[in-house]
Amino acid sequence: MNYKFLIYISYSYALPIGNPLESEIKRRGYTVKWFSDLEDGKKAISLKDNVIDNITDLMGYQPDVVLAATDDVPDFITGIKVQIFHGFLTYKRPERKHGEAHFRIRGFFDLYCTQGPSSTKGFLKQQKKYPHFEVIETGWSKVDPLFPIVNKEKGNTIMIASTFTERLSLAYNDDVYKEIESLSAAGIFNFIMVLHPKLPEHIISKWRSINNAHFKFYDTTNLIPLFKKADIMFADTTSAIQEFLLQIKPVVTFNHTLDHEYLIDVNNATDLENKFSEALKYPKSLLASIKEFVNELHPYNDGNSSQRIIDATIGFLHKDKTYLKSKPLNLIRKYKIRKRLKHFILKSYNQAYTKPKR
């Protein structure tokens, strides 16, 4: 039986999430198309030959499975709507109303393919309150290329990554900028840096202007090759932290919003040199905390999460789902999606689709 998959994105950073899934779908001989609802994502997938670039063709495609690396997804297209996530559970910005923001239920998805025990437990708890979706733990497709972990000879390469939210981002901090510029000019450490694509251009240009033999800026959303090069990471609250930790390598954070045993946090730029040196020694107690955290976050180190996601979605597609409640009306959010896509239609699939087996 053939299946039609749609990989639905908004931003360029979702490309490395969808690529392993695309490869797995094609390996099985099924059909897969890409669609982005924003220009940044459209640009990122523009060189692919399996892109749907307009709403008319999107409606005509009639997918069986929609794999969404977005917070919402059009309710008026066919197929089961599957949340594959655009980041890890970051523990950085708890909300009073919803708890951890990662677990906010927006009422669009039929299936959550969770990344590990910590996210599975959170969504199962939400499922009891909102019984219109299923939860299956699969691991995360984005990190498939990270595995197997190959131990490299230890050096002094530090990967810098930053989130885009100004109050949380180290990229906006002048003291941090000056300290990194000074440490790299002195050749004390080797820095490789990538910044979130949603940061303003003047911030990106500022960091890119550091020009010496011990600092290199990368304009990419494919972070895994950089993870493998780096010995430690320096970051703020970006979800790249969790991805990097899967290698059981230390992370130094700047002004993290929460105190975690698996991180080395710094509040003053003048302390960076000492904390970098400490992290590069790979303290045993720190590595033990990282391993404990990773076992809850993403215990899958086989690189086969994409396979599990496709298996889970096909199994769920054929499953009798009459036990699930209808998704909420969600009128305001549904209107916003229609406005974004400039497609105003009354049709809405509020019940999870089931495809009969032949």
C-alpha positions as CSV (number, residue, x, y, z in Angstrom):
1,M,0.0,0.0,0.0
2,N,1.3,3.5,-0.9
3,Y,1.0,6.3,1.6
4,K,1.2,10.0,1.0
5,F,3.2,12.0,3.5
6,L,3.4,15.8,3.9
7,I,6.2,17.4,5.8
8,Y,4.8,20.8,7.1
9,I,7.2,23.5,8.2
10,S,7.4,27.2,8.8
11,Y,11.1,28.0,9.3
12,S,14.5,26.9,7.9
13,Y,15.5,25.3,11.1
14,A,12.9,22.6,10.5
15,L,14.8,21.3,7.4
16,P,17.1,19.0,9.5
17,I,14.1,17.7,11.3
18,G,12.3,16.7,8.1
19,N,15.3,15.5,6.0
20,P,15.8,12.2,7.9
21,L,12.0,11.5,7.7
22,E,12.0,12.3,4.0
23,S,14.9,9.8,3.5
24,E,13.0,7.1,5.4
25,I,9.7,7.6,3.6
26,K,11.5,7.4,0.2
27,R,13.4,4.3,1.3
28,R,10.1,2.6,1.8
29,G,8.8,3.7,-1.6
30,Y,6.1,6.0,-0.3
31,T,5.3,9.5,-1.5
32,V,6.4,12.6,0.3
33,K,6.0,16.3,-0.3
34,W,7.1,19.4,1.6
35,F,5.1,22.6,2.3
36,S,6.0,25.7,4.2
37,D,3.5,28.4,5.4
38,L,6.1,31.1,5.8
39,E,8.7,32.6,3.4
40,D,11.8,31.5,5.5
41,G,10.7,27.9,5.2
42,K,9.8,28.3,1.5
43,K,13.3,29.5,0.8
44,A,14.9,26.6,2.7
45,I,13.1,24.0,0.7
46,S,13.1,25.8,-2.7
47,L,15.8,23.5,-4.2
48,K,13.9,20.3,-3.5
49,D,11.9,18.8,-6.4
50,N,9.0,17.6,-4.2
51,V,7.7,20.9,-2.9
52,I,4.0,22.1,-2.9
53,D,4.2,25.8,-3.3
54,N,0.5,26.9,-3.3
55,I,-2.6,26.2,-1.4
56,T,-4.5,24.8,-4.3
57,D,-2.0,22.0,-4.9
58,L,-1.8,21.5,-1.1
59,M,-5.6,20.8,-1.0
60,G,-5.3,18.6,-4.1
61,Y,-2.5,16.4,-2.7
62,Q,-4.7,14.9,0.0
63,P,-2.0,13.5,2.3
64,D,-2.6,10.5,4.6
65,V,-0.1,11.8,7.1
66,V,1.0,15.3,7.9
67,L,4.3,15.5,9.8
68,A,4.4,19.0,11.4
69,A,7.5,20.7,12.8
70,T,5.2,23.6,13.7
71,D,3.0,24.6,16.6
72,D,-0.2,24.4,14.5
73,V,-1.3,22.9,11.2
74,P,-4.2,23.5,8.9
75,D,-7.2,21.6,10.1
76,F,-8.8,21.7,6.6
77,I,-6.3,19.4,4.9
78,T,-6.7,15.6,5.0
79,G,-4.7,13.0,6.9
80,I,-3.7,12.5,10.5
81,K,-1.9,15.5,12.0
82,V,1.3,14.4,13.7
83,Q,3.5,16.7,15.9
84,I,7.2,15.9,15.4
85,F,8.4,19.0,17.2
86,H,10.8,21.8,16.3
87,G,12.8,21.5,19.5
88,F,13.4,19.6,22.7
89,L,11.8,20.1,26.0
90,T,14.1,23.0,27.1
91,Y,13.0,23.7,30.7
92,K,13.6,27.4,30.1
93,R,10.3,29.2,30.2
94,P,7.6,27.7,32.4
95,E,4.1,29.2,32.0
96,R,1.7,29.8,34.9
97,K,-1.4,28.6,32.9
98,H,0.1,25.7,30.9
99,G,3.1,24.6,33.0
100,E,6.2,24.0,30.8
101,A,5.4,25.7,27.4
102,H,6.5,22.5,25.5
103,F,3.3,20.8,26.7
104,R,0.8,23.4,25.5
105,I,-2.1,21.7,23.7
106,R,-3.4,23.8,20.8
107,G,-6.0,21.4,19.6
108,F,-4.7,20.6,16.1
109,F,-2.8,17.3,16.5
110,D,-4.0,13.7,16.4
111,L,-0.7,12.1,17.4
112,Y,2.3,13.4,19.3
113,C,5.5,11.4,18.5
114,T,7.4,12.2,21.7
115,Q,11.2,12.3,22.1
116,G,11.7,10.5,25.4
117,P,10.3,9.7,28.8
118,S,10.3,13.3,30.0
119,S,8.2,14.6,27.1
120,T,6.0,11.4,27.0
121,K,5.0,11.8,30.6
122,G,4.1,15.4,30.1
123,F,1.9,14.7,27.1
124,L,0.2,11.7,28.7
125,K,-0.7,14.0,31.6
126,Q,-2.2,16.5,29.1
127,Q,-4.0,13.7,27.3
128,K,-6.0,13.0,30.4
129,K,-7.4,16.5,30.3
130,Y,-7.7,16.7,26.5
131,P,-8.5,13.2,25.2
132,H,-8.5,14.0,21.5
133,F,-5.0,12.8,20.7
134,E,-2.6,9.8,21.1
135,V,0.9,9.8,22.4
136,I,3.7,7.4,21.1
137,E,7.3,7.7,22.1
138,T,9.6,7.4,19.1
139,G,12.6,9.6,19.6
140,W,13.4,12.7,17.4
141,S,14.2,12.5,13.8
142,K,16.5,15.5,13.8
143,V,19.2,13.8,15.9
144,D,19.3,10.5,13.8
145,P,22.5,11.7,12.0
146,L,24.2,12.3,15.3
147,F,24.4,8.6,15.9
148,P,26.4,6.5,16.4
149,I,28.5,8.8,18.6
150,V,32.2,8.7,17.6
151,N,34.6,9.7,20.4
152,K,37.0,12.3,19.1
153,E,40.4,13.2,20.6
154,K,39.7,16.0,23.1
155,G,40.7,19.5,22.2
156,N,39.6,23.0,23.1
157,T,36.9,23.7,20.5
158,I,33.9,25.5,21.9
159,M,30.6,25.8,19.9
160,I,28.6,28.9,20.6
161,A,24.8,28.8,20.0
162,S,22.1,31.3,21.0
163,T,18.4,31.6,21.1
164,F,16.5,34.5,19.4
165,T,14.5,35.9,22.4
166,E,16.4,39.1,23.3
167,R,16.0,38.8,27.1
168,L,17.4,35.2,27.0
169,S,20.0,35.5,24.2
170,L,23.7,35.8,24.9
171,A,24.1,37.2,21.4
172,Y,22.8,40.6,22.5
173,N,25.2,40.9,25.4
174,D,28.1,43.3,24.7
175,D,30.2,41.9,27.6
176,V,29.9,38.4,26.3
177,Y,30.8,39.6,22.8
178,K,33.9,41.4,24.0
179,E,35.1,38.4,26.1
180,I,34.7,36.0,23.2
181,E,36.5,38.4,20.9
182,S,39.3,38.7,23.4
183,L,39.6,35.0,24.1
184,S,39.6,34.1,20.5
185,A,42.2,36.8,19.6
186,A,44.5,35.4,22.3
187,G,44.1,31.9,20.9
188,I,43.1,30.4,24.3
189,F,40.2,28.5,22.8
190,N,38.9,27.8,19.3
191,F,35.4,28.9,18.7
192,I,32.8,27.9,16.2
193,M,29.5,29.8,16.2
194,V,26.0,29.5,14.8
195,L,23.1,31.8,15.5
196,H,19.4,31.3,15.4
197,P,18.0,32.4,11.9
198,K,15.4,34.5,13.6
199,L,17.9,36.9,15.2
200,P,18.1,40.3,13.6
201,E,20.7,40.8,10.9
202,H,22.6,43.5,12.9
203,I,23.3,41.0,15.7
204,I,24.4,38.3,13.3
205,S,26.6,40.7,11.4
206,K,28.2,41.9,14.6
207,W,29.3,38.4,15.6
208,R,30.3,37.5,12.0
209,S,32.7,40.5,12.1
210,I,35.0,38.7,14.6
211,N,37.9,37.8,12.3
212,N,40.8,35.7,13.6
213,A,42.2,32.3,13.3
214,H,40.4,31.0,16.4
215,F,36.8,32.1,15.6
216,K,34.7,30.8,12.7
217,F,31.0,31.7,12.1
218,Y,28.8,29.2,10.3
219,D,25.6,30.3,8.5
220,T,23.7,27.0,8.7
221,T,20.8,25.3,10.4
222,N,22.5,21.9,10.1
223,L,24.1,21.8,13.6
224,I,25.1,18.2,13.9
225,P,28.4,18.4,12.0
226,L,29.3,21.3,14.4
227,F,28.2,19.3,17.4
228,K,30.7,16.6,16.4
229,K,33.6,19.1,16.0
230,A,33.0,20.7,19.4
231,D,34.4,19.6,22.7
232,I,32.0,21.7,24.7
233,M,29.2,24.2,24.0
234,F,28.5,27.7,25.2
235,A,24.9,28.8,25.0
236,D,22.0,30.5,26.8
237,T,18.6,28.7,26.8
238,T,18.6,27.5,23.2
239,S,17.2,24.0,22.5
240,A,20.5,23.2,20.8
241,I,21.8,22.6,24.4
242,Q,19.7,19.4,24.7
243,E,20.8,18.2,21.2
244,F,24.4,18.7,22.1
245,L,24.1,17.0,25.5
246,L,23.2,13.7,23.8
247,Q,26.9,13.4,23.1
248,I,27.5,13.5,26.9
249,K,29.7,16.6,26.4
250,P,29.5,19.6,28.9
251,V,27.6,22.8,28.2
252,V,28.4,26.2,29.8
253,T,25.3,28.5,29.8
254,F,25.0,32.2,30.3
255,N,22.2,33.4,32.6
256,H,20.1,30.3,32.2
257,T,16.6,30.8,33.6
258,L,16.8,27.6,35.8
259,D,19.5,25.9,37.8
260,H,20.3,22.5,36.4
261,E,22.9,20.1,37.7
262,Y,23.8,19.0,34.1
263,L,24.8,22.5,33.1
264,I,27.6,24.9,34.2
265,D,25.9,28.3,34.4
266,V,27.7,31.7,34.3
267,N,26.3,35.1,35.1
268,N,29.3,37.3,34.4
269,A,31.3,37.4,31.2
270,T,34.5,37.7,33.1
271,D,34.1,34.2,34.5
272,L,33.9,32.5,31.0
273,E,37.5,31.6,30.7
274,N,37.5,29.7,34.0
275,K,34.2,28.0,33.3
276,F,35.3,26.9,29.8
277,S,38.5,25.5,31.2
278,E,36.5,23.6,33.9
279,A,34.1,22.2,31.3
280,L,36.9,21.0,29.1
281,K,38.2,18.8,31.9
282,Y,34.9,16.8,31.6
283,P,34.2,16.6,35.4
284,K,32.9,13.1,36.3
285,S,30.1,14.4,38.4
286,L,28.9,16.7,35.6
287,L,29.0,13.8,33.0
288,A,27.0,11.6,35.4
289,S,24.3,14.3,35.7
290,I,24.3,14.7,31.9
291,K,23.8,11.0,31.4
292,E,20.9,11.0,33.9
293,F,19.3,13.9,32.1
294,V,19.7,12.3,28.6
295,N,18.1,9.0,29.7
296,E,14.9,11.0,30.4
297,L,15.2,13.4,27.4
298,H,16.1,11.0,24.5
299,P,17.4,7.6,25.4
300,Y,17.5,6.4,21.8
301,N,21.1,6.3,20.5
302,D,20.5,4.0,17.5
303,G,19.8,6.7,14.9
304,N,16.5,5.0,14.1
305,S,13.9,7.5,15.4
306,S,12.7,8.4,11.9
307,Q,11.9,4.7,11.3
308,R,10.0,4.6,14.6
309,I,8.0,7.7,13.6
310,I,7.0,6.3,10.3
311,D,6.0,3.0,11.8
312,A,4.0,4.8,14.5
313,T,2.2,7.0,12.1
314,I,1.2,4.2,9.7
315,G,0.0,2.0,12.6
316,F,-2.0,4.9,14.0
317,L,-3.4,5.8,10.6
318,H,-5.1,2.3,10.4
319,K,-6.0,2.1,14.0
320,D,-9.7,2.5,15.1
321,K,-9.7,5.9,16.7
322,T,-13.3,6.1,17.8
323,Y,-12.1,6.3,21.4
324,L,-10.7,9.7,20.8
325,K,-12.8,12.8,21.4
326,S,-13.3,15.4,18.7
327,K,-10.7,18.2,18.6
328,P,-11.9,21.5,20.0
329,L,-13.6,24.2,17.8
330,N,-10.5,26.4,18.1
331,L,-12.2,29.1,16.0
332,I,-9.7,31.9,16.6
333,R,-6.6,29.8,15.9
334,K,-8.3,28.3,12.8
335,Y,-9.1,31.7,11.5
336,K,-5.5,32.8,12.0
337,I,-4.3,29.8,9.9
338,R,-6.7,30.6,7.1
339,K,-5.6,34.2,7.2
340,R,-1.9,33.2,7.1
341,L,-2.5,30.9,4.1
342,K,-5.1,33.2,2.5
343,H,-7.5,30.3,2.2
344,F,-10.9,30.8,3.8
345,I,-12.8,27.5,3.9
346,L,-15.4,26.2,6.3
347,K,-14.3,22.6,6.0
348,S,-12.5,21.3,9.2
349,Y,-11.4,17.8,10.1
350,N,-12.1,17.6,13.8
351,Q,-12.0,13.8,14.0
352,A,-8.8,11.8,13.5
353,Y,-8.7,10.2,10.0
354,T,-8.6,6.4,9.7
355,K,-7.4,4.7,6.5
356,P,-8.8,1.2,6.1
357,K,-6.3,-1.6,5.3
358,R,-6.7,-3.2,1.9
